[in-house]
Amino acid sequence: MSQKNETLSLFLAAIITIGLIFSGLWFFMERWAQLNGTVAKPLGSSNTDNPTKQFVNNKCDVPNLPEGTFNYGGSTTWAPIRKDVDSVLKSLCPQFTLRYTQPPSGQPGSGTGIRMLIDNQLAFSQSSRSVKAEENAEAKQKGFSLKEIPVAIDGIAIAVNQNLNISGLTVAQLKDIYTGKITNWQQVSGPNLPITVYSRSKEAGGTVEFFVENVLNKENFGNNVNYISTTTEAVRKVAASPGGIYYASAPEVVPQCMIKTLPLGRTSGQFVPPYQEPLVPQSECPNKRNQLNSQAFRSGDYAITRNLFVIVKQNGQTDQQAGEAYANWLLTPQSQELIEKAGFVRIK
């Protein structure tokens, strides 16, 4: 064999040997990943592709989490958390099954969720308002009390037509609009345009109850209010109504392209937007969307904020264990990050 052919043979042998070594290493890495509950990732990949991956080894390490199937439900505001956060818990802890349960009659909401909890139809509930004194009193008549555990911060945002030219509203002006004292945008430094007022009904859930309690100071809605069933319907109506106005949980309306949300203030001229400035114009949406002003929500500078609660039945039984373990899991740093990605403000 010539020296040239011998050199080529040695080179090819070296290449084959290196390839076999790397194949063996790759097989070993994959096998090790499988045994430890992780998945080997391609170079340059990120854990953000799958929110479950940020939990080490995808292992269920939730303290005091009971096994079984548990009914839960309540606030419609919680829908993004049920979709994007609770699904991670299901992946991590398949032995803990959460079953979303609709009310037997009426619309789902914070109030109906607490009612179902008192009636032993739920293990725990999700609420966008605090427990009322009369609800706790009724629970005590059945031998237990209701504990509320705050896990996130939300804000109420005011949606108006994209073309409405107004710098903002005070909470007092918002109250006067919804109680029928202000009926034209001209009365709040806007154009000469009748205000078309939209709201869900009082029975719809915690957001409406919170609004009546904290913005209207328990006064009744005015005769000028048009009642709608869902936020989706309201957004369409406001988009089609030059003078339209509606309120909802901030994550539901701030990113919307069809409407815009107004800055609010406790006093005139000191308005704080529910979105991060600068406002993204409609022409750039949906490629860019407005983001929540999380800093203003967390600091309380934004005028209308509230907590989201897990409502736990304190009866010393498995339902209490399930509710407290779920709430404590939502308060972990990883879950708080998921809550923020779902559009709410982390409380820790």
N, C-alpha and C positions, 0 to 999 in steps of 0.2 A: 504494500500500500504506500502510495506517495506521501510525503510529509504534508502536502496540501490537503489531501483527503483525510489523513489522520487528524489534522487540526479541525477540519469541518465536523468530523464525527464526534470529537471531544466537545465541541461547541454545542452541537445538537443535544448531546447527552446531558450537558450542564443545564440547558434550557428545560428539558423534560424533567430533570430532577427538581429544579426550582419550582416548576409548575405543580408537581406532585406534593411538594412541601406546602405550598400555599393552599392547595385544595384540601389537604389534611387539616391545616390550621383553620380554614373556613368551616369545614365540617365540625371541628371541635367547638368553634365559637357558636355555631348554630345549635349544637346539641346542648352546650352549656346554657344558652339562652332559654331553650325549651325547658330544661330542668329547673331553671330559676324563675319561670313564669314571665320572662321578658322575650322580646323579639329582636333579633339582630337587625340593625338599621343600616341602610346604605350610607356611605359617606355623604355628609352634607345634609342629611335629613334632619327634621326637627320634630320635637315632641308636640308642637302645636297642631300637627295634623290630626291628632286624636287626643282629646282632653284627658282620656283615661290614662295615657302614657305618663302624665306628670306624677302619678301616684306610684311610688317605688314598687317595682316588681308586680304591680297589679294585684296585691294581696289585700284581703279584707282584714284591716286592723282597727275596726271601729269598736271602741270599748263598750261592753255591756249590750251589744246588739243581739236581740233575741232572734231565734229562728221562727219562720212561719210566714203566713200571708196576712198583711195588715191593710185594712181599708183606710184611706185618707182622702181629703178633698177640701173644698172651700173656695177661697178667693180666686177669681179669674185673673187677677193681677199676677198671681204666681205661675201662670201658664209657662212663661219662658224658663223658670226654674225647674218645673216638672219635666220639661223637655230636655234641657241642656245640662242640668245638674243632677237631678234624681236618676237620670239614665246612667250616669257614671257610677253612682252607688249601686245600681242594679248590676252593672258589669263587675264591680269589685266584690260585691257580697250577694251572690245569687241565692243564698239561703234566706235572705231577708227580702221578701217580695212585697212591694207596694202596689196596691190596686186602687186606682183613682175611681171614686164612687160618686156618681151624680145624685142629687137629691131626688127623692121619690116624686116630688111635685115642686113646681116653681123653678126659678133660675138658680144656677150655682153662684155662690158668692160667700163672702166672709160670714155673714149672718146665718145663712142656711148651713154652712159648714159647722158653725158652733152649735146650732140647733141639732144637727145630726150627731155631733159629739155628745151632747147632753142626753140624746135619745139612744145612746150606745150603738149607733150605726157606723161610727168611725172610731178608729183607735186614737187618732189625733187629727187636728185640722190645721189648715194654713189660712192666715188672716192678714188683711191689710189695715186692720184697725184693732184697738184694744178691746178686751172683753168688757161688756157692760156690767154694771153692778147687779142688775136684775137677772142677767144670764148666770152669773156666779151664784147668786142666791138660789136659783132654780137647780143648779148642779148640786149645791149643798143639800137640798131637799132629797136628792137621790143618793146621798152618801159620799160625795167627792167634791173637790174644788177644781177650778180651772187655773192653770198656770200659763202665763204668756212669756215666751222666750224670744227676744228680738234677735234677728239674724241678718237683716239687711236694711238699707235706707232707700226710700223711694221719694219721688217728688210728684206733685200734681202740676201738670203743664197745661197751658191754655192754648188751644188751637184756633186759628182764624184763617180766613181766606188769604191766599198768597198776595193778592193785590191790595189788601187793606193797609193804608198808610197811617200807622200809629206807633208811637215809640214804646208804649207799654201801659200797664194798668196797675193801680194800687189794689190791695186786697179789699179795701172798702168800696172801691168802684166796681170790682168784680161782684161783690155781694149785692150792690144796688142793681146791677144788670140782671142777676138771677132772681132777685125778689121783685123785679118789675118797676123799680124806681127810675132806672136809666133805660131808655128805649132807642136812643139814637147815638151813633158814634160821635156825633158833633158835641155831645155833652161831656165827652172825655178827650177832647182835643183831636178828634178824628174827623173824617169827612161827614158831610150831611147825608147820612145813610142809615136806614132803619137797622136795628140789631136783630138778627134771627138767632134765637137762643135754643141750644140743644142740650139735653141731658138724658141719661138713663133714669129709670124710675127709682124711687126710694127703695124698692124691694130688690133692686138689681145686685146690691152687694156692698162691700166695705168702702169702695171709693166714693160712692154717692153718700153713704152714711157719714164718712169722714168729712166730705165737703159740706154737708148740711150742718154738722156739729161744729166744725172749725172755721169755715168761711162764712156761712150764713148765720152763725151763732144760734142755731136751732130754729131760725125763722123758716117759714114755708116758701117753697118755690112760687114765683109769680105766675099769673095766668098766661104770661108771654112765653113760657117754656114749652118747647116741642119735645116730646119723649120719643126716644129711639131705643132699639133693642141692644145694639152692639156698637163698639167703638169703630169697627170697620164701616158700618152704615153711617155713623156720624161723620167720619172723615170724608166720605163721599159727598155727604150733604153740605158740609162746610166748604169743600172745594167748589161746589156748584152754587153756593150762596155768597154773593159779595159781602154781605154783612154778617155772615155766620160766625158763631162762637161755640166752643165745646171744651170740656175739661176731661182729663184722663190721666192715668199713670204715665209718667214721663217717657219710659222706654217704649210705650205704645205709640206715641205721637211725635216725639222729637225727631226721629230719623225719617219720618214720612216725607215723600216728595210732593204730595198733592196739596199740602197745607203748610203753614208755618206756625211756630209757637212764639208767644209773646213774652218779653221780659216782664217780671213782676216786682213790685216794691211794697214795703210797708208804709212808705211815705212817697209823695209825689216827687219825681225827679231822681229818685234813687232806685232805679230799676236794675234788676239782676236777671240775665237770661238763663233759661233752663238748658241752653246749649253752649258748647264751647265756641267762643268767638274766634274769627269772624263767622258770621252766618253763611252757610253754604247756599248759594242761590239755586233756584229751581232748575236752571239750565244745566247745572253740573250734577244734578241728582238723576239716576241712582249711582253713577260712577263714584261720586263722593256723597256721603250722608252726614248730617249733623250728628255730633256726639254729645252725650250728656255732660253737663257742667258738674262733674262729680265733686270737685273741690267745694263749690258753693253749696251743694246739697249736704256734704259732710260737715261743713263749718256752720251751717244754719243761716248763711247770708241770703240764700234763696228763701222766699217768703213762705212757701207751703211745702213742707217735707213731713214725712211720717216714717215709722218703722214697719217692717214686715215681721209678723210673729208666727212661731209655731205654737199652737194652743195644745197644751198637754193636760190630760185627765189625771189628776192626782188621786189615784185609788189604790196605790201599792201593788198593782197587778201588772201583767205583761204589757197592757196598753201604755201605761205610764213609762215603762222601761223602753218601749219602742219609740215613743215620742221624744223622750229625753235624749236617747242615743242618736236619733235622727237630727235633732236640733244641735247637739254637740258636734256632730260631724259637719254640719253646715258652717260651724264657727271655726273650723280648722283653717289654717292659711291656704291650703290647696282648694278647699271648697269656697272660701271667700273669693279667691281668684276666679273660679268658675262662675260665681254669682255676678261678679263684675263683668265678665264676658257675656253673661246673659242680659246685661243692660241695666243692672242695679248698682247701688253704691255699697261697697263693703263696709261693715260696721266695725270690723277689727283690722 
